[in-house]
């Protein structure tokens, strides 16, 4: 849940940008919440000047607000603004169009990762379908209404696979022991095929896979292929990481999809 909330907070992170000082926005799980009572997350926004603001995130734990992180937001002069936190950076560009703005978001390598329409520049007010891209390839679509994500899909051969986020479920599929344990299991599970190493074959395999109703990874789709042996090694690694709790909707476990990049590099 934590990582999904972080992702969605990033999507909404300019909720009060350049509007007023010391603004507080409350959240209930993944959606903005009108009051402090009942909220489990809050953002404290502080405007420093016309070009810089900071945003502090808190989570409610044991009836106390616990600090999580601080994000720094800097507006540049070339139609962009940057959001940085713990060495990570998100960059967005915006262009005025009829009825709002065309917005593009870039990763740390400067490659576009999301794009779509917003009624406002600050704060973002997403409308309609937003595209998710990986190496300039369409890999997903998010649907927004009133700036809330109502549906989210991974795109594979024109098939829509429902993603593991709150737009599609009440509680998410989570790895038992948390995200850190998942990363450790993945690092132990990935085996670099010797034939690929000997031939200098490397790259990033992008996989979509489902966590089914029993918590097992199933139904693998290679969104970005590198080499048949590397593709299969990525699938084999995910299969070994099988300690999941399934997503829940209306009190019942459901099948939802993840997208995972598995990077094979020669050092």
N, C-alpha and C positions, 0 to 999 in steps of 0.2 A: 504493500500500500504506500509506503513511504516514497518509493521512487516514482510511482504514478502521480502522487500528489505533487512531488517536485516538478514533474513534467508539466502538469496542468497549471501549477503556479507560474511556471515560466511562460506558458501560453497567455496567462492573464496578468503578467507581472507589471504592466504599465497601467494598472487600474486607476491610479490617481496621478500619473506622471504630469508634472508641471501644472497641477491644478491648485493645490494648496499644501500647506505645511502640516506635518504630523497627522496624516490621514491613517486610519485603521480600517482594514478590510477583514471581515470574518469569513471563515469557510466551514462548511459541514461536509466532511470527507472531501469531495471533489468539486463542490459547487459553492459560489458565493452565498453567504448567509446574512440575513438582515440584522441580527443582533448577536451579542456576545453569548447570551444564554443558549446552550445547545450546540454552539460551534466547537470544533475540535482543532482548528488551526486559525491563526490570525497573522496578518501582515501589517507591520508598522512602517509607513512610508514617510520619509523626511526629504523635503526639497532643500538642497544646499544652495543652488543658484540656477540660472536659466539653462545651464549646460550639464549639471550633475545632480543626481539624487541617489539616495541609498534606501534599501528596503530590507527590513529584518523580519525573518519568519520564525514563528513560535508554534509549538504543538502542545496541546493539553494532555498532560500525563499525571494521573493520580490527583486530579483537581487542581493542578498547578501548571502555569504556562512555562514550558521549557524552551529555551532558545535553541534554534536549529542552525541558522545561517544568516549571513548578510550578503546582499547582492548590491553591486554598484552599477548604476545606469548612467552612461555618458552619451550625450547627443553630439554628433559631429556635424560639420558644415556641408557634407556632401550627400545629404538626404539619408543619413543612416543614424542608428544609435546602437550602442554596445551594452550588453549585460554581462558582467563578470562576477565569478564567485569561485573561490578556492582554486584559482588557476584555470578554470574553465571559462570560455567566452562564447556568447551568442551574439551574432550581428544581424540586424534587420535593416532592410532598405525599404523606402516607401515612395510611391509616385502618385500624384494626384490624378484621379480619373473622374469621369462623370459618376456622381453618387457616392464617392468615397476615395479609397486608396488601394492601389495594387501593392501588396506587401510580399517581400521575399525574405526568408530567413536562411542564414548560412552557418555551416559548422566551422570548427577551428581551422580546417584546411581551406576555407573560403569557398567551399562547394555548396550550392543551394540544397537545402534539405526540406523546406516547406514553402508553399506560396499559395496565395489566395486573396480574397477581397475583404476589406474592412471599411466600415462606415466612417471610422475615425482613425486619425494617426495616433493620438494619445487621448485616452487609452485605446488599445485595439478593441474593435467591436466586430468580431468575425461574423461573416454571413455566408451561407451556402456551403459549397464544397471546397475544402482545402486539400491540396495535393501534397503527399509525402514522397520525396525523391531520394534515391541512392545512386550516386554516380550518374546523375541526369536521367535515371530510369524511374518511371512511376511505380512505386511499390505500395502505395496506400492512399486512402481517401478518408478524411474526417469531415463530418457534417455538423455545422453549427447553427444554432437558433438562439437568438438573444445572447450571444457570446458563450453559450454553453454547448459543449459537444454532446450531440444526441445520438450519433452513430460513428463507428470507426471500423474501417476494414483494411485488411491487407489485400493487395491485388496480385493475383497469380493466374496468368493465362486468361485474363478477362473474368476470372472467378473472384467473387468477393468473399473473403474469409473474415468472420467477425473477430476483432482484436480483444485481447485481455485487458480492457480498461473499463472504467466505471460507466461509460456510455452504454455498455452492453451487459453489465452485471451489477449485482448489489455488493458482492465481495469478490475480490480478484483471486485468481490462481496464484499461489505463493509457494516458494520453495521452503521446505521444512528446515528450519534453522536460519532462514533469512537469506538475503541476497549475497552476503559475504560467503556463506557456505556454498551457495551455488557457484560462485566464481572459483572457489577452491576446488570443488568437484570437477568443474569444467577444465581447469588447468591440469588436473591429473588425468582427465579422460581423453584429452586431445592427443592423438598419436600422428606424428608427421610421417607419411609414407616414405620409406627409404628411397624408392624409385623416383619420387618427386624431388627429394633432396639431391640425389645424385645427378638429376637432370636440370637442376636449378629452377624447378617449377614452384612458384609462390603466388600468393594473392589472398583475397578475402572472399570467402564463401558466405553468401547471405541466405539464411534458411528461414522459412516459415514452418512452424510445427504447432500442433494442437496439444493442449493438456486436456485429456478426456475426463469423463465423469468419475473415473477411479483415481485420477491424479497421475496417469502415465503419459509420457510424450509419444504422440502418434501422428500419422498423416503428414509426412514430411514433403515440403516443396522447396526446391532450390530456386530462389529468386535471382541469384547471380551465380553463374557457374564459373569455375576456374579450370578444373581438370577433373575427369571422372574419378580418379583416385582420391584427390583432395575433397571433392564433393562428398564421396562416401565416407571419408574419415570424419568430416564434420557431422554427418548424420549419426555415425557410430558414437561420437562423443556425446551428442545430445541424448541418445538412447540410454547411455550409462547414468545420466543425471536424472534419475527417476523418482526422486523423493519430493513430490509436489502435493499440495492441497488444492483440490479443484475449485474453480470459480463457482459462486452460488448466485442464483436468481430465483426470487419467489420461494426461497427455502429449499431449493433443489440444486444439486450439482449440475453444471452445464459444461459443454465443450467450447473452449475459446482458444485463440491462436496467439502465439508469440512470434516475434521476428528477432533472430539472433545472428550477428556477424561473427564468423570464426576466421581469424586471421592466421595465415601460414606465412612466416617470414624466415629467410635464411640469414644468419648472423655471421 
